[in-house]
């Protein structure tokens, strides 16, 4: 999907949630850099940038940029954080995600 298509879907989801929960905070997690998607990572980064920008200008909408811990010193995905398909995280990957999500929740909800 193109950046504009993904953003259209993203905004539709936000609108749907807002109809039922107009004042609840919503947190959007960055698309994680994974080895199986690495060829399209430049486009994924554009989606992450667009989602972050939209979150920053929208009340009660927060972007969690969790990408850095999933990249090694060379800036490529850490395959040891994923199962064999190189897309879905293993427990170590989810543990990192949990730390990043908790940090964002604590910052906003305290």
C-alpha positions, -999 to +999 in steps of 0.1 A: +000+000+000+011+036-006+017+060+022-015+079+013-036+046+014-022+036+048-028+071+061-064+071+049-070+037+067-052+050+098-074+081+099-106+060+093-096+038+123-090+069+145-124+084+134-142+051+142-127+049+177-134+086+183-171+081+176-174+058+205-146+072+227-142+109+219-119+118+248-098+086+254-061+087+245-051+066+215-016+053+211-002+044+177+029+022+177+055+027+149+057-001+123+086-022+135+116-027+113+117-064+105+140-083+082+111-097+061+100-061+052+134-046+049+132-041+011+103-017+017+116-001+048+121+034+031+083+034+024+075+022+059+096+050+074+075+074+054+043+059+069+058+062+104+067+098+098+033+106+085+015+089+114+038+107+139+030+141+123-007+134+123-005+123+160+014+154+169-013+177+155-043+157+169-055+159+205-052+128+226-034+109+198+001+097+206+028+081+185+052+056+201+084+055+181+098+021+190+120+015+160+155+022+175+158-009+198+150-032+168+180-020+148+216-031+153+247-009+152+247-010+114+210+002+113+195-031+102+169-052+119+180-074+148+168-108+136+173-123+170+142-104+181+120-122+156+108-157+150+118-177+119+096-156+095+116-125+104+083-106+107+067-116+141+085-109+173+097-135+197+095-130+235+127-108+235+111-085+209+079-083+228+098-075+260+114-045+242+080-034+229+065-036+264+092-013+278+087+013+250+049+012+253+050+014+291+073+045+288+049+062+265+018+053+286+035+065+318+045+098+302+009+105+290-012+090+317+006+101+349 
